Structure formats: C-alpha cells, structure tokens
Amino acid sequence: MTTSIQGVASQRHKAAPAVLVLEDGRMFRGRAYGAVGETFGEAVFSTGMTGYQETLTDPSYHRQVVVMTAPHIGNTGVNDEDPESQRIWVAGYVVRDPARVPSNWRSRRSLDEELRKQGVVGISGIDTRALTRHLRERGAMRVGIFSGNALPDEGTMLAEVRQAPEMAGANLAAEVATKETYVVPAIGEKRFTVAAVDLGIKGMTPHRMAERGIEVHVLPATATAEDVYAVNPDGVFFSNGPGDPATADGPVAVMQEVLARKTPLFGICFGNQILGRALGFGTYKLKYGHRGINQPVQDRTTGKVEVTAHNHGFAVDAPLDKVSDTPYGRAEVSHVCLNDQVVEGLHLLDQPAFSVQYHPEAAAGPHDAAYLFDRFVSLMEGQRA
C-alpha cells in the first residue's frame, strides 16, 4: 500500500502546470487536475465538506467553475449511485489537496479519473482559502483555467477570460433540461400526478416525490401550459436550474397560467425565482451567491431554523416586512437566510402555491427541509378534498 500511495503522489507531482486567471487580473498557479486544456466560466465557491459528486453533476452549475472551500477533496472517489444527472456539468473544478487514493466501499474510480474521462479541466495545489476570500470581497467573476506544458502568456490568458460570456443575462435552462418528457413512477400506491418543469432538475427531486406516491411527468424547459395540463396534473413543480431568471420569460408565462388556474404549485431554487417574477417581483444577482450544504434558513411560518443546501447566484427582490398584493392574491416571504437576509422562500396566502430558494431533496445535504415535499402533498390533498 505504501508503494501505491507513493506512486500516485509521484504522478501528482508530475502533473502538468496549470494557471487560474480571474477577470480582475489575479492569478493562481498550481497543477492540472482532471483533463488538461483550458476552460472558462463564472468563478464561484461551495462550502460543502462532502457531496462533491452531487455538486459536480448538478445541472445548476452549468458554466460555472466551482472552487471547493474544503481543503481535501476526492477521499471517497466516484461511484455510480450518487450522480444527480447523466454527466458532470461544472465548467471547471478547483481544489487544494486532491486525495491520493480514494477509500470507500462504493468507490469505482478516482475523482481525478472521472474528471479526465468527462473532459473537465481543473486545477489543484492552489490556496483555495485566499481565492475564496478574494471572491467574497470582489464578487463572483469570470475565470479561466489553463493547463499543459505550453501555457499562453499572462496577457493572452487574461484577454481570453475577459471575452468569455457573463452569467448575468445568460439563458441556460434549456441547455441542461430534458429534451423529451419522461415519467418517474410512484413508489407503491399512486396518489397524485405532478407535472415537473425541468429547468435543470436533479435526479433525487422526482425520487423524493415518488416516495410519497406521486407519479412525476418531467417536462422540458420549453413546455407550454398546454403541455403541463395534458398530463392532467394534481400539482405542478418548477425545478432548480442555471442562468439568469430575468431571461426565463417562457417558464414565467407557464407559471402564471398555473397560478391563474389555482393548481397546487411548488418551486425550488430557479423555480422560486420564477414564482417571484410571476408574482411581479424583480430578481437580482448576488455578490457571490450561496453554495454549499450548511446554509442557515428560517421558516418564518413556524420559526424553525433549518440547515439547508444551496446553489444560487440570483435572488428574489421581495419585501421582508409586509404582505404584498399580487395579481394572484396576497404573497409573503416565507423563508429567509440568516446570514444575509436574502429571500429564501415565498408563499401565497389565498391559493396553494409556495417555493423555496434552496434544495430540500438532500442530495447532497441535510434532511431538515424534507417536510417541504409533505407540504406539497398536503396542498394537493386539500385541493382534491
């Protein structure tokens, strides 16, 4: 075993040089991790200490270069059970100390191997604490990772980063969503049918509904109201997803039709921002966003504080201190982030509709918010009664 570890460490030492270049000109030099080449995206940081496989395969991370704040990544390798979609979606990956050898009974291959297999360019051996502090102070920004034995000069790399598209104004949901409708059957006795609009849905989300006797029809991001109601749903769900909610006019129009019909409605993450827009609120880009599985949120309807999983760079601009009148009845902020008072949930007081900005499916993440799926079931039960 000692020889094996030394061999892997030697290979890591021989990895190609790599450079991370931020659009404001700051650079970090390290070693290639994963595929060798170049990649561009928005630099964001995730504070989760575990669950890197779910993070990598979350479609909400499309076109983002993820910096892991936990120093040691890759300990448990990669398995075939935990992915949240069919591929890795991050544009690039940044870690400080990659695991030399993965150790877990479910592991099938190393994280480094999986990144190479899927062509994901990464960098290791840099000061991720300094990089995270920089992003907290300056905000999320465009970034490039360059690796290989023949790197461009610094001026060329910086120019290429500054030519990359920004996240503000990006319309990305259709790029990650399913192209064809598919069905996730209920586990056990079927109780309800839900139409789920896929804006970047994670695999565990329809599974959590299926566990509660819900047959889930997952529809493309481009689905119309006619497509939604063609499945005769008891409820409608809008998923998480990447990009700027200000560009999502199609899903907003569909949600407004759902609200007009007073069908039970549940949205998470991007779906929360869509509900905000449907009700007439604005959205805005956060300085550096919330990403990780340890974010404190208060459910203002119960007073309970939850530890929750987040992945969002945009938020709803709704008043925290009053009930708002909307075209679909009264609405209020139901959940708020205790770190910065960002809106983390909305609900309507006059009809069965609510949303949260975080991920209650607990993949990866705590189980504090699992009750939200039960709340959705209760709305459908009430409507049926």
C-alpha positions in Angstrom: 0.0 0.0 0.0 2.8 2.4 0.8 4.3 1.8 -2.7 0.9 2.5 -4.3 0.5 5.8 -2.4 4.0 6.9 -3.3 3.4 6.1 -6.9 0.2 8.1 -7.0 1.9 11.0 -5.2 4.7 10.9 -7.7 2.2 11.0 -10.6 0.5 14.0 -9.0 3.9 15.7 -8.6 4.5 15.2 -12.4 1.1 16.7 -13.3 1.2 19.4 -15.9 1.4 23.0 -14.7 -1.9 25.0 -14.5 -2.9 28.6 -14.0 -6.2 30.0 -12.8 -6.9 33.5 -14.1 -9.6 35.8 -12.8 -11.1 38.6 -14.9 -9.7 41.2 -12.5 -6.2 40.0 -13.3 -5.4 37.9 -10.2 -3.7 34.6 -10.9 -3.1 31.4 -9.0 -0.6 28.8 -10.2 -0.9 25.1 -9.4 -1.0 21.7 -11.1 -3.5 20.2 -13.6 -6.3 18.2 -12.0 -8.7 16.2 -14.3 -8.4 17.0 -18.0 -5.6 19.1 -19.4 -6.6 22.1 -21.6 -8.5 25.3 -20.9 -12.0 26.2 -19.7 -14.0 29.3 -18.9 -16.9 30.1 -16.6 -18.1 32.0 -13.6 -15.9 31.5 -10.5 -18.0 30.5 -7.5 -17.2 28.7 -4.2 -19.0 25.9 -2.5 -18.7 25.5 1.3 -19.8 21.8 1.4 -17.3 19.5 3.1 -19.0 16.4 1.5 -21.1 15.7 -1.5 -18.7 16.7 -4.3 -20.2 14.1 -6.7 -23.7 15.6 -6.3 -22.2 19.1 -6.8 -20.4 18.2 -9.9 -23.5 16.6 -11.5 -26.0 19.3 -10.5 -27.1 21.0 -13.8 -27.5 24.3 -11.9 -23.6 24.5 -12.0 -23.6 24.7 -15.8 -21.0 27.2 -17.0 -19.5 27.7 -13.5 -16.0 27.0 -12.3 -16.5 25.6 -8.7 -14.0 26.3 -6.0 -14.2 23.9 -3.1 -13.5 25.5 0.2 -13.0 22.2 2.0 -9.2 21.5 1.6 -9.2 17.8 0.9 -11.4 16.6 -2.0 -11.8 13.1 -3.6 -11.5 11.0 -0.4 -14.4 8.7 -1.3 -13.8 8.5 -5.0 -16.6 8.3 -7.5 -19.5 5.8 -7.5 -22.3 5.0 -9.9 -25.2 5.7 -7.5 -24.8 9.3 -6.4 -24.8 11.4 -9.6 -27.7 13.8 -9.9 -27.7 13.7 -13.7 -26.1 11.9 -16.6 -22.9 13.9 -16.7 -20.7 16.4 -14.9 -22.0 20.0 -15.5 -19.4 22.2 -13.9 -17.2 24.1 -16.4 -14.1 23.6 -14.2 -13.1 22.4 -10.8 -10.7 23.9 -8.2 -9.3 22.0 -5.2 -6.4 22.5 -2.8 -5.4 18.9 -1.9 -6.7 16.1 -4.0 -6.9 12.7 -2.3 -4.0 10.5 -3.3 -6.0 7.3 -3.1 -9.9 7.1 -2.8 -11.2 4.9 0.0 -14.8 3.9 0.2 -16.6 0.6 -0.3 -18.8 2.1 -3.1 -15.9 3.8 -4.9 -15.4 2.6 -8.5 -12.8 5.1 -9.7 -10.9 8.2 -8.5 -12.4 11.7 -8.9 -9.3 12.7 -11.0 -10.1 9.8 -13.4 -13.7 10.8 -13.7 -12.9 14.4 -14.4 -10.4 13.3 -17.1 -13.0 10.9 -18.6 -15.6 13.6 -18.9 -13.1 16.3 -20.1 -13.5 18.6 -17.1 -10.4 20.9 -16.7 -9.4 21.5 -13.2 -6.6 22.8 -11.0 -5.1 21.7 -7.7 -2.5 22.8 -5.3 -3.6 26.4 -5.0 -4.6 28.4 -2.0 -8.3 28.0 -2.1 -8.8 30.0 1.1 -7.2 33.0 -0.5 -9.2 32.5 -3.7 -12.4 32.3 -1.7 -11.7 35.4 0.3 -11.0 37.2 -2.9 -14.3 36.2 -4.4 -16.1 37.2 -1.2 -14.5 40.6 -1.3 -14.7 41.2 -5.1 -17.7 39.0 -6.0 -18.2 36.1 -8.4 -16.5 36.9 -11.7 -15.3 35.3 -14.9 -12.4 32.9 -14.7 -10.3 30.7 -16.9 -8.2 27.6 -16.1 -5.3 26.9 -18.4 -3.1 23.7 -18.1 -0.5 22.0 -20.1 3.2 22.2 -20.8 2.8 25.1 -23.3 0.7 27.7 -21.5 -0.2 31.1 -23.2 1.4 34.2 -21.8 -0.4 36.0 -19.0 -1.8 38.8 -21.2 -3.3 36.3 -23.6 -4.9 34.3 -20.9 -6.4 37.4 -19.2 -7.8 38.6 -22.6 -9.5 35.3 -23.2 -11.1 35.3 -19.8 -12.5 38.8 -20.4 -14.0 37.7 -23.7 -16.0 34.8 -22.0 -19.7 35.4 -21.6 -21.0 36.7 -18.3 -23.7 34.9 -16.1 -25.9 37.9 -16.0 -28.3 37.7 -18.9 -27.5 34.0 -19.6 -30.4 31.9 -20.7 -29.2 28.3 -19.8 -32.2 26.2 -18.6 -33.0 24.7 -22.0 -29.3 23.7 -22.4 -29.4 21.3 -19.4 -33.1 20.2 -19.3 -34.5 17.0 -20.8 -35.5 17.3 -24.5 -38.3 14.7 -24.2 -40.9 14.1 -21.5 -40.3 11.1 -19.2 -42.1 9.6 -16.3 -40.8 8.7 -12.8 -43.4 6.3 -11.4 -44.8 6.5 -7.9 -43.3 4.1 -5.4 -46.1 2.0 -4.0 -49.6 3.2 -4.5 -50.0 6.1 -6.8 -51.8 9.0 -5.0 -51.1 12.0 -7.3 -49.8 13.1 -10.7 -47.3 16.0 -10.9 -46.1 17.8 -13.9 -42.5 18.9 -13.2 -41.0 21.6 -15.5 -37.3 20.7 -15.9 -35.2 23.8 -15.7 -32.1 21.7 -14.6 -33.7 19.2 -12.3 -31.7 16.9 -10.0 -32.5 13.2 -10.1 -33.2 13.0 -6.4 -36.1 15.5 -6.7 -38.6 13.4 -8.6 -37.5 10.4 -6.5 -38.5 12.3 -3.3 -41.9 12.9 -4.8 -42.2 9.3 -6.0 -41.5 8.1 -2.4 -44.7 10.0 -1.4 -46.9 8.2 -4.0 -46.5 10.8 -6.7 -46.2 9.9 -10.4 -43.9 12.6 -11.8 -44.1 13.7 -15.5 -40.8 15.6 -16.2 -41.3 18.1 -19.0 -38.7 20.1 -21.0 -37.9 23.7 -20.0 -39.7 24.8 -23.2 -43.0 23.1 -22.1 -46.2 25.2 -22.6 -49.2 25.4 -20.3 -50.9 23.1 -22.7 -48.1 20.5 -22.3 -48.4 20.8 -18.5 -52.1 20.3 -18.4 -52.0 17.5 -20.9 -50.9 15.1 -18.1 -53.9 16.1 -16.0 -51.8 17.1 -13.0 -52.8 17.3 -9.4 -49.9 19.7 -8.9 -47.2 21.4 -10.8 -43.5 21.7 -9.9 -40.8 24.0 -11.2 -37.2 22.8 -10.6 -33.8 24.3 -9.9 -31.6 25.3 -12.9 -28.8 27.6 -14.1 -28.7 31.1 -15.6 -30.3 34.4 -15.0 -34.0 34.2 -14.1 -34.6 37.5 -15.9 -34.3 35.6 -19.2 -36.9 32.9 -18.3 -39.9 34.5 -19.9 -41.4 31.2 -21.1 -41.4 29.4 -17.7 -42.8 32.6 -16.1 -45.7 32.7 -18.5 -46.4 29.0 -17.8 -46.3 29.6 -14.1 -48.7 32.5 -14.4 -51.2 30.2 -16.1 -50.8 27.6 -13.3 -51.5 30.4 -10.8 -54.5 31.5 -12.7 -55.9 28.0 -12.6 -55.1 27.7 -8.9 -53.4 24.4 -9.3 -51.1 23.4 -6.3 -47.7 24.7 -7.1 -44.2 24.1 -5.7 -40.9 25.6 -6.9 -37.3 25.2 -5.7 -34.3 27.3 -6.5 -34.7 28.6 -10.0 -38.4 27.8 -9.5 -38.5 30.2 -6.6 -37.1 33.0 -8.8 -39.7 32.1 -11.5 -42.5 32.4 -8.9 -41.1 35.7 -7.8 -41.2 37.0 -11.3 -44.7 35.5 -11.9 -46.0 37.5 -8.9 -44.4 40.7 -10.1 -41.3 40.9 -8.0 -37.8 41.5 -9.5 -34.7 39.4 -9.3 -31.1 40.4 -8.9 -27.6 38.9 -8.9 -26.0 38.3 -5.6 -22.4 39.4 -5.0 -21.1 35.8 -4.6 -24.2 33.7 -4.1 -24.9 30.8 -1.7 -23.4 27.4 -2.5 -22.9 24.5 -0.1 -24.9 22.3 2.3 -24.6 24.3 5.5 -26.7 27.4 5.0 -29.0 28.5 7.8 -32.5 29.4 6.8 -35.5 30.3 9.0 -39.0 29.1 8.1 -40.9 32.2 9.1 -44.2 30.3 9.1 -43.0 28.1 12.0 -40.0 29.9 13.4 -37.9 26.8 12.8 -34.3 27.2 11.7 -33.0 24.7 9.1 -29.6 23.9 7.9 -30.0 23.7 4.1 -28.3 23.0 0.8 -28.0 26.0 -1.6 -26.8 26.7 -5.1 -27.9 30.0 -6.4 -26.3 33.3 -7.6 -29.6 35.2 -8.1 -32.4 36.1 -5.6 -35.9 37.4 -5.5 -36.3 41.1 -4.6 -39.4 40.9 -2.4 -40.2 42.9 0.9 -39.4 41.0 4.1 -41.6 43.2 6.3 -45.0 43.0 4.8 -47.6 41.0 2.9 -47.7 42.0 -0.8 -50.7 42.2 -3.1 -50.2 40.4 -6.4 -52.4 39.6 -9.4 -52.8 36.1 -7.8 -53.6 37.2 -4.3 -51.6 38.1 -1.2 -48.0 36.8 -1.0 -45.3 37.0 1.6 -41.7 35.9 2.2 -41.9 32.5 4.0 -38.2 31.8 4.4 -35.1 34.0 4.9 -31.4 33.3 5.0 -30.0 34.1 8.5 -26.6 35.0 7.1 -27.6 37.9 4.9 -31.5 38.2 5.0 -31.8 37.1 1.4 -35.3 35.9 0.4 -35.3 32.0 0.6 -39.0 31.3 0.1 -42.4 32.7 -1.0 -45.9 31.5 -0.4 -49.4 32.7 -1.4 -52.0 33.2 1.3 -55.0 32.9 -1.0 -54.2 29.9 -3.1 -52.0 26.7 -2.9 -48.6 27.9 -4.1 -45.2 28.2 -2.5 -41.5 28.0 -3.3 -38.1 27.9 -1.6 -34.7 29.0 -2.9 -32.8 26.0 -1.6 -32.7 22.2 -2.2 -34.9 20.1 0.1 -34.1 16.8 -1.7 -30.9 16.4 0.5 -28.5 15.2 -2.3 -26.0 16.1 -1.0 -27.1 17.9 2.1 -29.0 17.8 5.3 -32.6 16.4 5.6 -34.0 19.4 7.6 -36.2 20.6 4.7 -37.7 17.2 3.6 -41.0 18.4 5.1 -41.5 20.7 2.1 -42.4 17.7 -0.1 -45.0 16.8 2.5 -46.3 20.3 2.4 -46.7 20.0 -1.3 -48.7 16.7 -0.8 -50.9 18.5 1.7 -51.7 21.2 -0.8 -52.8 18.6 -3.3 -54.8 16.7 -0.7 -56.6 19.9 0.2 -57.3 20.8 -3.4 -58.7 17.3 -4.0 -60.9 17.5 -0.9 
